[in-house]
């Protein structure tokens, strides 16, 4: 008798999460898990708690005294609040924000910064990391001859891909993207989407997006957040074909509100 294949443990597992800013509850999330090598999409209108969720996973609440997080968020089986060295946690979780934030450094140094901070000193090793990450972000061919130029001089779409390359330079297990295409033209958006499809073979991705069709194209599973709650989670194909538990999910997907 052949044993059934075991299910790999979740990369992210959430239980009884409550996020508050002062007295205002931003998100109540009873249960959620993200499995290895999937693109997990999160859709929902502004103010639904999606960005707060990403911040809590990466312990960004440490930067905001008004942000209070209760409950359990486990990354690779370990509660993120038990990590004494939060920087070691963040090295394993890359984050890409809505607007590209290029460091005031050259293209090369933008990507090499995190490896250097981790102790990589050999020029040959740094060169390999920079090229590999820029290739993975579909940017190498466009910048290989101007690596010493300021990253801030790149176009908006190139800067966003540079941000992705920088996030990949720490070799993360998890990459979280928050509205990555908000300031990127449609052609570059599709190029980045192709990159994400390839990256899924190597790591796990959480994708927050206002573009419901982007979630449909990319996500293996999709969660719908509304009013600080997770209304439902399901296979993306099922949700977009109308197999939903809550009519509000379909209403949002069809653009009836939000």
C-alpha positions as CSV (number, residue, x, y, z in Angstrom):
1,X,0.0,0.0,0.0
2,X,1.4,3.3,-1.1
3,X,1.3,6.0,1.6
4,X,-0.6,9.2,0.8
5,X,1.8,12.1,0.3
6,X,2.0,14.3,3.4
7,X,0.8,17.9,3.2
8,X,3.6,20.4,3.8
9,X,3.1,22.7,6.8
10,X,1.9,26.2,6.1
11,X,4.4,29.0,5.5
12,X,2.1,31.4,7.3
13,X,-0.6,30.3,9.7
14,X,-2.9,32.8,11.5
15,X,-5.3,32.2,14.4
16,X,-7.5,34.7,16.3
17,X,-5.7,37.7,14.9
18,X,-6.9,41.2,16.0
19,X,-5.2,44.3,14.8
20,X,-6.1,47.7,16.3
21,X,-5.0,51.3,15.9
22,X,-5.9,52.9,19.2
23,X,-9.5,51.9,19.7
24,X,-10.2,51.2,16.1
25,X,-10.2,47.6,15.0
26,X,-8.6,47.3,11.6
27,X,-8.8,43.5,11.1
28,X,-10.3,40.5,12.8
29,X,-9.1,37.3,11.3
30,X,-10.0,34.0,12.9
31,X,-8.1,31.6,10.7
32,X,-5.9,31.7,7.6
33,X,-3.0,29.7,6.2
34,X,-0.7,30.2,3.2
35,X,0.9,27.0,1.8
36,X,4.3,26.6,0.2
37,X,4.8,27.7,-3.4
38,X,1.4,29.3,-3.9
39,X,0.4,32.8,-4.9
40,X,-2.2,33.7,-2.2
41,X,-4.3,36.7,-3.4
42,X,-6.0,39.1,-1.1
43,X,-8.7,41.4,-2.6
44,X,-11.0,43.9,-1.0
45,X,-11.6,47.7,-0.9
46,X,-9.4,50.2,0.8
47,X,-9.6,50.1,4.6
48,X,-10.4,46.4,4.7
49,X,-7.3,45.4,6.6
50,X,-5.2,43.9,3.9
51,X,-2.1,46.1,4.4
52,X,-2.4,45.8,8.2
53,X,-2.2,42.1,7.7
54,X,1.1,42.3,5.8
55,X,2.5,44.6,8.4
56,X,1.6,42.2,11.2
57,X,3.3,39.3,9.4
58,X,6.5,41.2,9.0
59,X,6.4,42.8,12.5
60,X,6.1,46.3,11.1
61,X,3.9,47.1,14.1
62,X,7.2,47.8,15.8
63,X,7.4,51.0,13.7
64,X,3.9,52.2,14.7
65,X,3.1,52.6,18.4
66,X,-0.6,53.0,17.7
67,X,-0.7,49.5,16.1
68,X,-1.7,46.7,18.5
69,X,-1.5,43.1,17.4
70,X,-3.1,40.2,19.3
71,X,-3.4,36.6,18.4
72,X,-1.0,34.2,16.6
73,X,0.9,34.6,13.4
74,X,3.2,31.7,12.7
75,X,5.9,31.8,10.0
76,X,7.4,28.4,9.2
77,X,5.8,27.1,12.4
78,X,7.2,29.8,14.7
79,X,5.2,32.7,16.2
80,X,6.6,35.9,14.7
81,X,6.4,37.6,18.0
82,X,8.8,35.2,19.6
83,X,11.7,36.2,17.2
84,X,14.1,38.1,19.3
85,X,16.0,39.2,16.2
86,X,13.3,40.7,14.1
87,X,15.8,41.5,11.3
88,X,16.4,37.8,10.8
89,X,12.7,37.3,10.4
90,X,12.5,40.2,7.8
91,X,15.4,38.7,5.9
92,X,13.2,35.7,5.2
93,X,10.1,37.8,4.3
94,X,10.6,40.2,1.4
95,X,8.1,43.1,1.0
96,X,7.2,45.2,-2.1
97,X,5.1,48.3,-1.4
98,X,2.6,50.1,-3.7
99,X,5.1,52.8,-4.8
100,X,8.7,51.9,-5.7
101,X,11.0,53.1,-3.0
102,X,14.5,53.2,-4.5
103,X,17.3,53.7,-2.0
104,X,19.6,56.7,-2.8
105,X,22.1,54.3,-4.1
106,X,23.3,52.8,-7.5
107,X,21.3,50.1,-9.1
108,X,24.0,47.6,-8.0
109,X,24.1,48.8,-4.4
110,X,20.3,48.7,-4.1
111,X,20.4,45.0,-4.7
112,X,23.8,44.3,-2.9
113,X,22.8,46.2,0.3
114,X,21.0,43.3,2.1
115,X,23.7,40.7,1.3
116,X,26.4,43.0,2.5
117,X,24.4,43.6,5.8
118,X,24.2,39.8,6.1
119,X,28.0,39.5,5.9
120,X,28.7,38.9,2.2
121,X,31.9,40.7,1.3
122,X,33.4,38.8,-1.7
123,X,32.9,40.9,-4.9
124,X,32.4,37.9,-7.0
125,X,29.6,36.6,-4.8
126,X,27.9,40.0,-4.7
127,X,28.2,40.2,-8.5
128,X,26.4,36.8,-8.8
129,X,23.7,37.8,-6.3
130,X,23.0,41.2,-8.1
131,X,22.8,39.6,-11.5
132,X,20.7,36.7,-10.4
133,X,18.2,38.9,-8.6
134,X,18.0,41.4,-11.5
135,X,17.4,38.6,-13.9
136,X,14.7,37.1,-11.6
137,X,13.0,40.5,-11.6
138,X,13.2,40.7,-15.4
139,X,15.4,43.8,-15.2
140,X,19.0,42.7,-16.0
141,X,19.0,43.2,-19.7
142,X,17.7,46.8,-19.2
143,X,20.3,47.9,-16.6
144,X,23.3,45.6,-17.0
145,X,25.2,48.5,-18.7
146,X,24.3,51.1,-16.0
147,X,24.6,49.3,-12.7
148,X,26.6,52.3,-11.3
149,X,23.7,54.7,-12.1
150,X,21.3,55.8,-9.4
151,X,18.3,53.6,-9.1
152,X,16.2,56.6,-8.7
153,X,16.9,57.5,-12.4
154,X,15.2,54.4,-13.6
155,X,11.6,54.6,-15.0
156,X,8.7,53.9,-12.5
157,X,8.3,50.4,-13.8
158,X,12.0,49.7,-13.7
159,X,12.2,51.0,-10.1
160,X,9.4,48.7,-9.1
161,X,11.2,45.8,-10.6
162,X,14.4,47.0,-8.8
163,X,12.4,46.9,-5.6
164,X,11.4,43.3,-6.3
165,X,15.1,42.5,-7.0
166,X,16.1,44.1,-3.7
167,X,13.5,42.0,-1.9
168,X,14.8,38.8,-3.6
169,X,18.4,39.7,-2.7
170,X,17.9,38.3,0.8
171,X,16.7,35.0,-0.6
172,X,13.4,35.1,1.2
173,X,11.0,32.2,1.8
174,X,8.0,34.5,1.4
175,X,7.5,37.5,-0.8
176,X,4.6,39.9,0.0
177,X,3.4,42.5,-2.6
178,X,1.1,45.3,-1.7
179,X,-0.5,46.8,-4.8
180,X,2.7,46.5,-6.7
181,X,1.2,47.7,-10.0
182,X,-0.5,50.9,-8.7
183,X,2.1,53.2,-10.3
184,X,3.2,50.9,-13.1
185,X,2.0,50.9,-16.7
186,X,0.0,47.9,-18.1
187,X,2.9,46.5,-20.1
188,X,5.3,46.5,-17.2
189,X,2.5,45.1,-14.9
190,X,2.2,42.1,-17.2
191,X,6.0,41.6,-17.2
192,X,6.0,41.6,-13.4
193,X,3.1,39.2,-13.4
194,X,5.1,36.8,-15.6
195,X,8.0,37.1,-13.1
196,X,5.7,36.2,-10.2
197,X,4.5,33.1,-12.0
198,X,8.1,31.9,-12.3
199,X,9.0,32.9,-8.8
200,X,6.2,30.7,-7.4
201,X,8.4,27.7,-8.2
202,X,11.0,28.9,-5.7
203,X,9.1,30.7,-3.0
204,X,5.6,31.6,-1.6
205,X,3.9,34.8,-2.5
206,X,1.1,36.9,-0.9
207,X,-0.4,39.3,-3.3
208,X,-2.6,42.2,-2.1
209,X,-4.3,43.8,-5.1
210,X,-7.2,46.1,-5.9
211,X,-7.3,44.6,-9.4
212,X,-9.6,41.6,-9.1
213,X,-8.6,40.4,-12.6
214,X,-5.0,40.4,-11.5
215,X,-5.9,38.1,-8.7
216,X,-7.8,35.9,-11.1
217,X,-4.7,35.7,-13.4
218,X,-2.1,35.0,-10.7
219,X,-3.6,33.6,-7.5
220,X,-4.0,30.0,-6.7
221,X,-6.3,30.9,-3.8
222,X,-8.0,34.2,-3.1
223,X,-9.2,35.8,0.2
224,X,-11.8,38.5,0.2
225,X,-11.4,41.1,3.0
226,X,-14.2,43.6,3.8
227,X,-14.7,45.9,6.7
228,X,-11.8,44.5,8.6
229,X,-12.9,40.8,8.3
230,X,-12.0,37.9,6.0
231,X,-15.3,37.2,4.3
232,X,-14.1,34.0,2.6
233,X,-11.2,32.1,1.2
234,X,-11.3,29.7,-1.7
235,X,-9.7,28.4,-4.9
236,X,-9.5,31.4,-7.2
237,X,-11.1,29.5,-10.1
238,X,-14.1,28.6,-7.9
239,X,-14.5,32.1,-6.5
240,X,-14.5,33.7,-9.9
241,X,-16.9,31.2,-11.3
242,X,-19.4,32.1,-8.7
243,X,-18.8,29.3,-6.1
244,X,-18.9,31.6,-3.1
245,X,-20.3,31.5,0.4
246,X,-21.1,35.1,0.6
247,X,-22.9,37.1,-2.1
248,X,-20.8,40.2,-1.2
249,X,-17.7,38.4,-2.7
250,X,-19.4,38.2,-6.1
251,X,-20.7,41.7,-5.8
252,X,-17.2,43.0,-5.2
253,X,-15.7,41.0,-8.0
254,X,-18.3,42.3,-10.4
255,X,-17.7,45.9,-9.4
256,X,-21.0,46.5,-7.6
257,X,-19.1,48.2,-4.8
258,X,-15.6,49.0,-3.7
